């Protein structure tokens, strides 16, 4: 059971869940109301999808991973999971800067490039969420794993909310994954119930609001 919990924790690390969320929106059929027809991700060309995913993977996964390895090597953090609350501020700040960099990059696309609002609202939600988590971390240890799957779920809910049809099973699947990740963190005694709950709702609510109403 412990091995299963560890596998779930590493598979759904906060540095990968934003990429998973974008993949779910891009590669599963969906259709939208005419008013929102520029915001359908499934109908993008394959090369556009992979270009966007590579950008997400670089900013959300590669950059923070390199930074974390550097901080571990320099003794700034004790473990890659950053178990100590006092050590979490700098890693969260790195994630904040990575999300901000991704958001700014998409803002500088040529004016004639028609791009869905979800491409840049998603990293903007990451900017807001990590800023809130940074403040929270000053006084309370909050689960970043729960925050990561919360961000993914909030994004999928916002995206599905403007589609005429969407693969409905994806929503309960995201909720199920969220439950598994939060349970794994509790089982491994990495967090308390309040820490995973606060983390998930912070990520889900902020991401839904930013992605849906932007």
BAVO-129576 format. One record per residue: residue number from 1; x, y negated, z of N, C-alpha, C in turn. Coordinates in steps of 0.2 Angstrom, whole numbers. Layout:
<NUM; <X; Y; Z>; <X; Y; Z>; <X; Y; Z>>,
...
% end
This chain:
<1; <4; 6; 0>; <0; 0; 0>; <4; -6; 0>>,
<2; <10; -6; 4>; <14; -12; 4>; <17; -13; -3>>,
<3; <19; -8; -6>; <22; -8; -13>; <17; -12; -18>>,
<4; <11; -10; -17>; <6; -12; -22>; <5; -20; -20>>,
<5; <5; -22; -14>; <5; -29; -12>; <10; -33; -15>>,
<6; <16; -30; -14>; <22; -33; -17>; <22; -34; -24>>,
<7; <20; -29; -28>; <19; -29; -35>; <14; -35; -37>>,
<8; <9; -35; -34>; <4; -40; -35>; <6; -47; -34>>,
<9; <10; -48; -28>; <13; -54; -27>; <18; -57; -32>>,
<10; <22; -52; -35>; <27; -54; -40>; <24; -55; -46>>,
<11; <19; -51; -48>; <16; -52; -55>; <12; -58; -55>>,
<12; <9; -61; -50>; <5; -67; -50>; <8; -72; -46>>,
<13; <15; -73; -47>; <18; -79; -44>; <16; -85; -46>>,
<14; <16; -91; -43>; <13; -97; -45>; <16; -100; -51>>,
<15; <22; -97; -53>; <26; -100; -59>; <23; -96; -65>>,
<16; <19; -91; -65>; <16; -88; -70>; <9; -89; -71>>,
<17; <5; -90; -66>; <-2; -90; -67>; <-5; -96; -72>>,
<18; <-1; -102; -72>; <-4; -107; -77>; <-3; -104; -84>>,
<19; <2; -100; -86>; <3; -97; -92>; <-3; -92; -93>>,
<20; <-4; -88; -88>; <-10; -83; -89>; <-16; -86; -90>>,
<21; <-18; -92; -87>; <-24; -95; -88>; <-25; -98; -95>>,
<22; <-19; -101; -98>; <-19; -103; -105>; <-20; -97; -110>>,
<23; <-17; -92; -108>; <-17; -86; -113>; <-25; -83; -113>>,
<24; <-28; -83; -107>; <-35; -81; -107>; <-39; -85; -111>>,
<25; <-38; -92; -111>; <-42; -97; -115>; <-41; -96; -122>>,
<26; <-35; -95; -124>; <-32; -95; -131>; <-34; -88; -135>>,
<27; <-34; -83; -132>; <-34; -76; -135>; <-40; -72; -134>>,
<28; <-45; -75; -131>; <-52; -72; -130>; <-57; -76; -134>>,
<29; <-61; -73; -138>; <-66; -77; -142>; <-70; -82; -137>>,
<30; <-71; -88; -140>; <-76; -93; -137>; <-78; -98; -142>>,
<31; <-84; -101; -141>; <-86; -106; -146>; <-90; -111; -142>>,
<32; <-89; -118; -144>; <-92; -123; -140>; <-97; -127; -144>>,
<33; <-100; -131; -140>; <-105; -136; -142>; <-102; -141; -147>>,
<34; <-105; -143; -152>; <-102; -148; -157>; <-99; -154; -154>>,
<35; <-102; -156; -149>; <-99; -162; -146>; <-92; -161; -143>>,
<36; <-90; -155; -142>; <-84; -153; -139>; <-79; -149; -144>>,
<37; <-81; -149; -150>; <-78; -144; -155>; <-71; -145; -155>>,
<38; <-68; -151; -154>; <-61; -151; -154>; <-57; -148; -148>>,
<39; <-61; -146; -143>; <-58; -143; -137>; <-58; -135; -137>>,
<40; <-59; -132; -142>; <-59; -125; -143>; <-52; -122; -144>>,
<41; <-49; -118; -139>; <-42; -116; -140>; <-42; -109; -144>>,
<42; <-47; -105; -144>; <-47; -99; -148>; <-46; -100; -155>>,
<43; <-48; -106; -158>; <-48; -107; -165>; <-41; -110; -167>>,
<44; <-37; -111; -163>; <-30; -114; -165>; <-26; -109; -169>>,
<45; <-22; -111; -173>; <-18; -107; -177>; <-13; -103; -173>>,
<46; <-11; -97; -175>; <-7; -93; -170>; <0; -97; -169>>,
<47; <3; -100; -174>; <9; -103; -172>; <8; -109; -167>>,
<48; <2; -112; -167>; <0; -118; -162>; <0; -115; -155>>,
<49; <-4; -109; -155>; <-5; -106; -148>; <2; -104; -145>>,
<50; <6; -101; -149>; <13; -99; -147>; <17; -104; -145>>,
<51; <17; -110; -149>; <21; -116; -147>; <19; -119; -141>>,
<52; <12; -119; -140>; <10; -122; -133>; <12; -117; -127>>,
<53; <11; -111; -128>; <13; -106; -123>; <20; -106; -121>>,
<54; <24; -107; -127>; <32; -107; -125>; <33; -114; -121>>,
<55; <30; -119; -123>; <30; -125; -119>; <28; -124; -111>>,
<56; <23; -121; -110>; <20; -120; -104>; <25; -115; -100>>,
<57; <27; -110; -103>; <32; -105; -100>; <39; -109; -98>>,
<58; <41; -113; -103>; <47; -116; -101>; <47; -121; -95>>,
<59; <41; -125; -95>; <41; -130; -90>; <38; -127; -83>>,
<60; <33; -122; -84>; <30; -120; -78>; <34; -114; -75>>,
<61; <38; -110; -79>; <41; -104; -76>; <49; -105; -76>>,
<62; <52; -106; -82>; <59; -106; -83>; <62; -111; -79>>,
<63; <60; -118; -79>; <63; -123; -76>; <63; -122; -68>>,
<64; <57; -121; -65>; <56; -120; -58>; <60; -114; -56>>,
<65; <61; -108; -60>; <64; -102; -58>; <72; -104; -57>>,
<66; <75; -108; -62>; <82; -110; -62>; <83; -114; -56>>,
<67; <78; -118; -55>; <79; -123; -49>; <79; -119; -42>>,
<68; <74; -114; -42>; <74; -110; -36>; <80; -106; -35>>,
<69; <83; -103; -40>; <89; -99; -40>; <95; -103; -37>>,
<70; <95; -109; -40>; <100; -114; -38>; <100; -116; -31>>,
<71; <93; -117; -28>; <92; -119; -21>; <94; -113; -17>>,
<72; <92; -107; -19>; <94; -101; -15>; <102; -100; -15>>,
<73; <105; -101; -20>; <112; -101; -20>; <116; -106; -16>>,
<74; <113; -112; -15>; <116; -117; -12>; <113; -117; -4>>,
<75; <109; -113; -2>; <107; -112; 4>; <101; -117; 6>>,
<76; <98; -120; 1>; <93; -125; 3>; <86; -121; 5>>,
<77; <85; -115; 2>; <80; -111; 4>; <83; -104; 6>>,
<78; <80; -101; 10>; <82; -94; 13>; <80; -89; 8>>,
<79; <74; -89; 6>; <72; -83; 1>; <69; -87; -5>>,
<80; <68; -83; -10>; <65; -85; -16>; <57; -86; -15>>,
<81; <54; -83; -10>; <47; -83; -8>; <46; -89; -4>>,
<82; <51; -93; -2>; <51; -99; 2>; <46; -98; 8>>,
<83; <48; -93; 13>; <44; -91; 18>; <43; -97; 23>>,
<84; <48; -101; 24>; <48; -106; 29>; <45; -112; 27>>,
<85; <40; -115; 31>; <36; -120; 29>; <41; -126; 27>>,
<86; <46; -128; 32>; <50; -133; 31>; <54; -133; 25>>,
<87; <55; -127; 22>; <59; -127; 16>; <55; -128; 9>>,
<88; <48; -129; 10>; <44; -129; 4>; <44; -135; 1>>,
<89; <45; -141; 4>; <44; -147; 1>; <48; -148; -6>>,
<90; <54; -146; -6>; <58; -147; -12>; <56; -143; -18>>,
<91; <55; -136; -17>; <52; -132; -22>; <45; -135; -25>>,
<92; <41; -137; -20>; <34; -140; -23>; <36; -146; -27>>,
<93; <41; -150; -25>; <42; -156; -28>; <45; -154; -35>>,
<94; <49; -149; -36>; <51; -146; -42>; <45; -145; -47>>,
<95; <40; -141; -44>; <34; -139; -48>; <30; -145; -50>>,
<96; <30; -150; -46>; <27; -156; -47>; <30; -160; -53>>,
<97; <37; -160; -53>; <41; -163; -59>; <40; -159; -65>>,
<98; <40; -153; -65>; <39; -148; -71>; <32; -149; -74>>,
<99; <27; -150; -70>; <20; -151; -72>; <20; -158; -75>>,
<100; <23; -163; -72>; <23; -170; -75>; <26; -170; -81>>,
<101; <32; -166; -82>; <36; -166; -88>; <32; -163; -94>>,
<102; <28; -158; -92>; <24; -155; -97>; <18; -159; -100>>,
<103; <15; -163; -95>; <10; -167; -96>; <12; -173; -101>>,
<104; <18; -176; -99>; <21; -181; -103>; <23; -179; -110>>,
<105; <26; -173; -110>; <27; -171; -117>; <22; -171; -122>>,
<106; <16; -168; -119>; <10; -168; -124>; <7; -175; -125>>,
<107; <8; -180; -121>; <6; -186; -122>; <10; -190; -128>>,
<108; <16; -187; -129>; <20; -190; -135>; <19; -187; -141>>,
<109; <14; -183; -142>; <12; -180; -148>; <10; -185; -153>>,
<110; <11; -184; -160>; <9; -189; -165>; <2; -190; -164>>,
<111; <0; -196; -166>; <-7; -198; -165>; <-12; -194; -170>>,
<112; <-9; -192; -175>; <-13; -188; -180>; <-14; -181; -178>>,
<113; <-11; -179; -173>; <-12; -172; -171>; <-18; -171; -166>>,
<114; <-23; -167; -169>; <-29; -166; -165>; <-28; -161; -160>>,
<115; <-28; -162; -153>; <-26; -157; -148>; <-32; -157; -143>>,
<116; <-33; -151; -141>; <-38; -151; -136>; <-36; -154; -129>>,
<117; <-41; -157; -126>; <-40; -160; -119>; <-37; -156; -114>>,
<118; <-39; -149; -115>; <-37; -144; -110>; <-29; -143; -110>>,
<119; <-26; -144; -116>; <-19; -143; -116>; <-15; -148; -111>>,
<120; <-17; -154; -111>; <-14; -159; -106>; <-18; -160; -99>>,
<121; <-24; -158; -99>; <-28; -159; -93>; <-25; -153; -88>>,
<122; <-23; -148; -90>; <-21; -142; -86>; <-15; -144; -82>>,
<123; <-9; -146; -86>; <-3; -148; -82>; <-5; -154; -78>>,
<124; <-9; -159; -80>; <-11; -164; -75>; <-14; -162; -69>>,
<125; <-18; -157; -69>; <-21; -154; -63>; <-16; -151; -59>>,
<126; <-11; -148; -62>; <-5; -146; -59>; <-1; -151; -55>>,
<127; <-1; -157; -58>; <3; -163; -55>; <-1; -165; -49>>,
<128; <-8; -165; -49>; <-12; -168; -44>; <-12; -162; -38>>,
<129; <-12; -156; -40>; <-13; -151; -35>; <-6; -150; -31>>,
<130; <0; -150; -35>; <6; -150; -31>; <7; -156; -27>>,
<131; <5; -162; -29>; <5; -168; -25>; <2; -167; -18>>,
<132; <-5; -164; -19>; <-9; -163; -13>; <-5; -157; -8>>,
<133; <-3; -152; -11>; <1; -147; -8>; <7; -149; -4>>,
<134; <10; -154; -7>; <16; -157; -4>; <15; -160; 2>>,
<135; <9; -164; 2>; <7; -168; 8>; <5; -163; 13>>,
<136; <1; -158; 11>; <-1; -153; 16>; <4; -149; 19>>,
<137; <10; -148; 16>; <15; -144; 18>; <19; -147; 24>>,
<138; <18; -154; 24>; <22; -158; 29>; <19; -156; 36>>,
<139; <13; -153; 36>; <10; -151; 43>; <7; -144; 43>>,
<140; <7; -141; 37>; <4; -134; 38>; <6; -130; 32>>,
<141; <8; -124; 33>; <10; -119; 28>; <4; -117; 24>>,
<142; <4; -118; 17>; <-2; -117; 13>; <1; -112; 8>>,
<143; <-3; -107; 6>; <-1; -101; 2>; <-1; -104; -6>>,
<144; <5; -104; -8>; <6; -106; -15>; <4; -101; -20>>,
<145; <4; -95; -18>; <1; -89; -22>; <-6; -90; -23>>,
<146; <-10; -92; -18>; <-17; -93; -18>; <-18; -99; -22>>,
<147; <-14; -104; -21>; <-15; -110; -25>; <-14; -109; -32>>,
<148; <-10; -105; -34>; <-8; -103; -41>; <-14; -100; -45>>,
<149; <-17; -95; -41>; <-23; -91; -44>; <-29; -95; -44>>,
<150; <-29; -100; -39>; <-35; -105; -38>; <-35; -110; -44>>,
<151; <-29; -112; -46>; <-28; -116; -52>; <-30; -113; -58>>,
<152; <-28; -106; -59>; <-30; -102; -65>; <-38; -102; -65>>,
<153; <-41; -100; -60>; <-48; -99; -59>; <-52; -106; -61>>,
<154; <-49; -111; -58>; <-53; -117; -59>; <-52; -120; -66>>,
<155; <-47; -118; -69>; <-46; -120; -76>; <-51; -116; -81>>,
<156; <-51; -109; -80>; <-56; -105; -83>; <-63; -107; -82>>,
<157; <-65; -109; -76>; <-72; -111; -75>; <-73; -118; -79>>,
<158; <-68; -122; -79>; <-69; -129; -82>; <-70; -127; -90>>,
<159; <-65; -123; -92>; <-65; -122; -100>; <-72; -118; -102>>,
<160; <-74; -113; -98>; <-80; -110; -100>; <-86; -114; -99>>,
<161; <-86; -119; -95>; <-91; -124; -94>; <-93; -128; -100>>,
<162; <-89; -129; -105>; <-91; -133; -111>; <-91; -128; -117>>,
<163; <-91; -122; -116>; <-92; -117; -122>; <-99; -115; -122>>,
<164; <-101; -114; -129>; <-108; -111; -130>; <-108; -104; -128>>,
<165; <-102; -101; -130>; <-101; -93; -128>; <-94; -92; -126>>,
<166; <-93; -88; -121>; <-87; -87; -118>; <-87; -79; -115>>,
<167; <-81; -76; -115>; <-81; -69; -113>; <-82; -70; -105>>,
<168; <-88; -68; -103>; <-90; -70; -96>; <-86; -65; -91>>,
<169; <-84; -59; -93>; <-81; -55; -89>; <-74; -58; -86>>,
<170; <-71; -63; -90>; <-65; -66; -88>; <-66; -70; -81>>,
<171; <-72; -73; -80>; <-73; -77; -74>; <-72; -72; -68>>,
<172; <-77; -67; -67>; <-76; -62; -62>; <-69; -59; -61>>,
<173; <-66; -58; -67>; <-59; -55; -67>; <-54; -60; -63>>,
<174; <-55; -66; -65>; <-50; -71; -61>; <-52; -71; -54>>,
<175; <-58; -71; -52>; <-60; -71; -45>; <-57; -64; -42>>,
<176; <-58; -59; -45>; <-55; -52; -43>; <-48; -53; -41>>,
<177; <-44; -55; -46>; <-37; -56; -46>; <-35; -61; -40>>,
<178; <-39; -66; -39>; <-38; -71; -34>; <-39; -67; -27>>,
<179; <-44; -63; -27>; <-45; -59; -20>; <-39; -54; -19>>,
<180; <-37; -51; -24>; <-31; -46; -24>; <-25; -50; -21>>,
<181; <-23; -55; -24>; <-17; -59; -23>; <-18; -62; -15>>,
<182; <-24; -64; -13>; <-24; -67; -7>; <-24; -61; -2>>,
<183; <-27; -56; -3>; <-27; -50; 1>; <-20; -47; 2>>,
<184; <-16; -47; -4>; <-9; -45; -4>; <-5; -50; 1>>,
<185; <-6; -56; 1>; <-2; -61; 5>; <-4; -60; 12>>,
<186; <-10; -58; 14>; <-12; -57; 20>; <-9; -50; 23>>,
<187; <-9; -45; 19>; <-7; -38; 20>; <1; -39; 22>>,
<188; <4; -43; 18>; <11; -43; 19>; <13; -48; 25>>,
<189; <8; -51; 28>; <9; -55; 34>; <13; -62; 32>>,
<190; <12; -64; 26>; <15; -70; 23>; <11; -76; 25>>,
<191; <5; -75; 26>; <0; -81; 27>; <-6; -79; 31>>,
<192; <-9; -84; 34>; <-15; -82; 38>; <-21; -83; 33>>,
<193; <-27; -81; 36>; <-33; -82; 32>; <-34; -89; 30>>,
<194; <-33; -94; 34>; <-34; -101; 33>; <-29; -104; 28>>,
<195; <-23; -101; 28>; <-18; -104; 23>; <-20; -101; 16>>,
<196; <-22; -95; 15>; <-24; -93; 8>; <-30; -96; 6>>,
<197; <-35; -97; 10>; <-41; -100; 9>; <-40; -108; 7>>,
<198; <-37; -111; 11>; <-35; -118; 9>; <-31; -119; 2>>,
<199; <-26; -114; 1>; <-23; -115; -5>; <-27; -113; -11>>,
<200; <-31; -108; -11>; <-36; -107; -16>; <-40; -112; -18>>,
<201; <-44; -115; -13>; <-49; -120; -14>; <-46; -126; -17>>,
<202; <-40; -128; -14>; <-36; -134; -16>; <-35; -133; -24>>,
<203; <-32; -128; -26>; <-30; -127; -33>; <-36; -127; -37>>,
<204; <-41; -123; -35>; <-47; -122; -39>; <-51; -128; -40>>,
<205; <-53; -132; -35>; <-57; -138; -35>; <-54; -143; -39>>,
<206; <-47; -145; -37>; <-44; -150; -41>; <-43; -148; -48>>,
<207; <-41; -142; -50>; <-41; -141; -57>; <-47; -141; -61>>,
<208; <-53; -138; -58>; <-59; -139; -61>; <-61; -146; -62>>,
<209; <-61; -150; -57>; <-63; -157; -58>; <-59; -161; -64>>,
<210; <-52; -160; -63>; <-48; -163; -68>; <-49; -160; -75>>,
<211; <-49; -154; -76>; <-50; -151; -83>; <-57; -152; -86>>,
<212; <-62; -152; -81>; <-69; -153; -84>; <-71; -160; -85>>,
<213; <-69; -165; -81>; <-71; -172; -82>; <-66; -176; -85>>,
<214; <-60; -174; -86>; <-55; -178; -90>; <-57; -180; -97>>,
% end
